[in-house]
Amino acid sequence: MKPFCSGSLLRVLLMLRTVEIMVGLLALVCIALSSGMVDGGRSIQPLETEDIQVEKKLKLLNNPFVKSIQSEDGDVIDCVDIYKQPAFDHPLLKNHTIKVPPSFVPTKGDTSASSIMNSSLPFSQVWHKSGSCPNGTIPIRRVLRQHLLNASSLERYGKKPMNIITKHDFHILDYKFALGIQNYHSTAALIASGFSYTGAKADINVWNSPVEADDEYTTGQMTLTSGPFNNSDTIEVGWMVNPSVYGDRHTRLFIYWTNDSGKSSGCFDLLCPGFVQVNKDVLLGGAIEPTSSYYGQQYVIPLEVVKDFDQDVWWLITRTENDTITIGYWPCDMFISMYHIAEMLMWGGDVYSPRMHTGRHTATAMGSGHFSSEHWSMASYIKQPRMRDYSMTYKYPYPSSPFTLEVDCYSAENYAEVLFTEPLFYYGGPGRNLYCP
């Protein structure tokens, strides 16, 4: 038998020793990663689990409260000290003094409407059945674990999904204007442009629109905007069905703002700093009850956004049959182009779906889910849209024009039941149908 070479034996021993050293080093790395050991003065932190990320987000979004209310619709409402609300976490509002209600008298509702227009009722919120917040506090809907787990993005929870913004040209009289609409959105609205606007208001008909998927939403709203079509300041107010934010398919009062077309700033309701609430009875993001029924009773949300030049804020106001209610305001410092005025106003509906324009159309409805041509008590409507300019008085928005992005899916039109009377603006549709496959 040929004797074993001593050189070969040495090489084998060296290989075994190398493997032993590598195994030891790997074990040390594993221990360091799992225990957060330091390396060169820098801490090596373990990767956070989803549970840890969710808990951190909940602590960030939910404020300490004075009182808690369990609503019958499943919401938990926290009554938060008015001086500890989310707005004051914004760097521009660190030393902010809460403004007094408008220094001017808000305009009351117009009385020029026909009888059919006056047969609608203002809205109410479900949580009122379960309690109320004490003076010196504001109601904030508590964000729960299931809300975050149901969201399409933990990082952008409470914000709009960010997509490419496409420019759409439309005409009012002989003038051409540019409207920026994010991809995966479909809009049907009455649009006013060409003036300097210092306010807008309307009664927005309220429905519980069907939403096909949890990552889609639908709205009935009023919008004020200013600036470049792809980097604009925007305020939106109205009602919304949005499972990815609210975790259900209830119709809810919402507000939204941004100063960069939603790229990084702004959010819905009070889910980020910016809007200062002063009212203890209106819950932003709160469920609305009842909603309108097909060929039955109609309900509206009266909403007004108006510039206060004395205090440099945009006030949000609603009203009941006998009273005007100041909800809160956006400080003008939150905006760039809209620090002074708005350049465009819109009243109507918006549907978002990540599958919009990519194949089979969504069946998420806008408004009542019926086309505008069906009119009163069947199609959703905007009652008495009004614009305010430097004259500081409200007027019917002229010039203005209906705009529809997908005429076979959702529609819009002005229609008056009685000749020579002010029209209602009707809008809406079912989404996917025979002509919108």
Secondary structure, DSSP 8 states (H G I E B T S, - for coil): -----HHHHHHHHHHHHHHHHHHHHHHHHHHHHHHT-EETTEE------HHHHHHHHHHHH----SEEEE-TTS-EEEEEEGGGSGGGGSGGGTT-----S-SS------S---TTTT-EEE--BGGGGT----TTEEEEE---HHHHHHSS-STTTTS-----EEEEEEEETTEEEEEEEETTEEEEEEEEEEEEESEEEEEEE------SSTT-EEEEEEEEEES-TTS-EEEEEEEEE-HHHHSS---EEEEEEESSTTSSS-EETTSSTT-EE--SS--TT-BB-S---TTS-EEEEEEEEEEETTTTEEEEEEE-SS-EEEEEEEEGGG-SGGGT-EEEEEEEEEEE-TTTTSSS-----BTTSS-GGG-TTTSEEEEEEEEE-TT--EE---SEEEEES-TTT-EEEEE-SSTTS--EEEEEB-SSBTTB-
